[in-house]
Every structure is written in structure tokens, then in C-alpha cells.
Amino acid sequence: MTRRALVTGATSGIGHAYAAELAKRGYDLVIVARTTDRLEAVATHLRGRHRVEVDVVTADLATVEGVARTVNRLTDSARPVDLLVNNAGSSLAGWFGTTDIADEDRQLDLLVKAPMHLMDAAIKTMAGRGGGQVVNVSSVAAFTPRGVYSAHKAWLLNLSQWADIHYSDVNISVQALCPGFVRTEFHERGEMDVSGVPRWMWLKADKVVAASLRDLDKGKTVSIPSLRYKLLATLAQYLPKSLVTRIAKRGR
Ligand SMILES: NC(=O)c1ccc[n+]([C@@H]2O[C@H](COP(=O)([O-])OP(=O)(O)OC[C@H]3O[C@@H](n4cnc5c(N)ncnc54)[C@H](OP(=O)(O)O)[C@@H]3O)[C@@H](O)[C@H]2O)c1
């Protein structure tokens, strides 16, 4: 039987790589983002290449209406979703405490409230249907205090870990994907200067997604793509306070 995945932020970067890989694996798709023409271009390409159904939902997930539209599609019992990928995200230029608090609210809505609402809807419908899967795109930033973005990602990591344990009884698995630096549009959109990030720290979106789906098949709750970031995430738990302070001062 054909399975269906809903991927948010599927027009670029990591979300696009999920959509492409899942279509290759034969999943029908529902793809979500704000930019309709980019969504249509991705849909046309994937339909033609992989002979799968691709539905498009134009929605701003930082808004109540955008989340409601996506929840409606997610809970449509005529076209059920087996895998939810909560991926859409962005970063705000500037340090918390200097930024506009209305912009911070939108970030909270996009990075925390939207995945929470979509995960709530997915769990409720999947539990009634005998199971399903959720991937929440967090970040290695979740492992150290690096400002409000890393706080949002830590929230998502923590909830995913709990939900994976709690809902295993009803055959629902929840993964938190925690990538390091990935070459996407993310840093340019967030006006981040990443010129000092060494080459070895950069990952490719398709490799990140391959690791996530491999870990999902194995039932791993926390997926950290690449050995170098697995090591860094482990070390982050034992860092001396002086180093944590240095990292925190550079985060935002
Ligand atoms: N790149 C990295 O180094 C990195 C590392 C760790 C974690 N992450 C996380 O990975 C996820 C994907 O980021 P990416 O690197 O792939 O970034 P990206 O290339 O900028 O892609 C972001 C995607 O999200 C969509 N999006 C942004 N704001 C949205 C909104 N308000 N409503 C709906 N869709 C929205 C964008 O499409 P539209 O603009 O058309 O809406 C786009 O499809 C994010 O959650 C990010 O925090 C990224």
C-alpha cells in the first residue's frame, strides 16, 4: 500500500531533500511552505520523476490560519498521512534582547507552536489508525545554550524524546533530527555570517536526510548525522563552563 508523508518547508534545503528522498521511496506527498510557485515547481518535478501524488499546501506556519490549513490536510481521513516531517524553520538576525519581540513571537510560532500543533494532530489521527511516524527537525544547537533558536530546538528535542517513549504503545515513533551546519538557504536568509565555519563542519542535505531515515527505520529517537557531530554532541554534555560560556556568547 502506498504511504503518504507531509513535509513542511519542502521547497528548499533539508525539507526539499526529504521530499525528494521520500518520493524516490514511493511515498505520496503533501508539501507545505509559503511560496506557491516554488511548491508547484517541486511538485511537478517529483510527480514526473517518481510517478507519485504530490499535493501542495501554501501556508505560513507562523500564523494560526496557516497551521489550521495544514492541520486540516493532515487530519483528512480520506487521504491519511503516515509520516509527518516538521521541518520548516528560519533564524532571526540579531541577539535575543536586541531584536523586535514581535519577530521573536513569530519565531516561537514557527519553531515551537507549529510543530506542536502538527504533532498533536498527527498523534491523535495516527493513534486511531494503528500507528505512524513523526520526524521533528531540531538541531545540534539544542545541546548547548546558544540563544533563543537553540532554546526552541531544545524544546522540540525534549518533547520528541518523551513522545517517542509515551506513544510507542500505539505504534507511533517520533524522531528528533539534530543536524550541524547544512548547506541550504537557511544562513543567508537569516543574515548569518558563516564565512568562519570550517569546511569539515558542513553537511549535505541529502546525506542528513539519508541518516535520518536510516535511523527512523532503526527506531532511533535522536538522529545526529555524521560521526563528527555525534562526537561534538556527546562532548557538549561534558564541556567545562568556560567553553560553554564562549560558545554561548557567539550564539543567538
Ligand atoms: N541549515 C542548517 O545548518 C540547519 C542546521 C540545523 C537545523 N536546521 C533546521 O532545518 C530546518 C530546515 O532548514 P533549512 O536549512 O533547510 O532552511 P532553508 O533552506 O531556508 O529552508 C526552509 C524551508 O522552510 C520554509 N519556511 C520558512 N519559513 C516558513 C513559514 N513561516 N511557514 C512555512 N514554511 C516556511 C521555506 O519555504 P518558504 O520560504 O517558501 O516558506 C523553506 O522551504 C529548519 O527547522 C532549521 O532550523 C538547519
The ligand as a Gaussian input file, in Angstrom:
#p B3LYP/6-31G(d) Opt

LIG

0 1
 N       20.873000      24.579000       7.599000
 C       21.365000      24.275000       8.784000
 O       22.573000      24.426000       9.050000
 C       20.456000      23.697000       9.847000
 C       21.050000      23.063000      10.945000
 C       20.251000      22.508000      11.937000
 C       18.871000      22.581000      11.811000
 N       18.303000      23.226000      10.753000
 C       16.834000      23.269000      10.677000
 O       16.426000      22.635000       9.481000
 C       15.144000      23.117000       9.092000
 C       15.165000      23.429000       7.611000
 O       16.093000      24.457000       7.369000
 P       16.956000      24.555000       6.032000
 O       18.363000      24.661000       6.448000
 O       16.564000      23.527000       5.067000
 O       16.488000      26.035000       5.567000
 P       16.015000      26.641000       4.190000
 O       16.829000      26.137000       3.045000
 O       15.966000      28.121000       4.419000
 O       14.519000      26.082000       4.024000
 C       13.496000      26.498000       4.884000
 C       12.158000      25.960000       4.365000
 O       11.141000      26.336000       5.302000
 C       10.122000      27.097000       4.651000
 N        9.623000      28.108000       5.572000
 C       10.329000      29.105000       6.182000
 N        9.520000      29.860000       6.929000
 C        8.266000      29.324000       6.807000
 C        6.983000      29.670000       7.332000
 N        6.820000      30.747000       8.113000
 N        5.923000      28.890000       7.013000
 C        6.078000      27.812000       6.202000
 N        7.252000      27.437000       5.665000
 C        8.330000      28.197000       5.963000
 C       10.817000      27.690000       3.422000
 O        9.926000      27.959000       2.352000
 P        9.163000      29.391000       2.145000
 O       10.181000      30.457000       2.343000
 O        8.612000      29.312000       0.768000
 O        8.070000      29.409000       3.163000
 C       11.747000      26.548000       3.032000
 O       11.034000      25.581000       2.291000
 C       14.849000      24.317000       9.997000
 O       13.959000      23.926000      11.016000
 C       16.205000      24.654000      10.603000
 O       16.086000      25.259000      11.866000
 C       19.062000      23.780000       9.759000

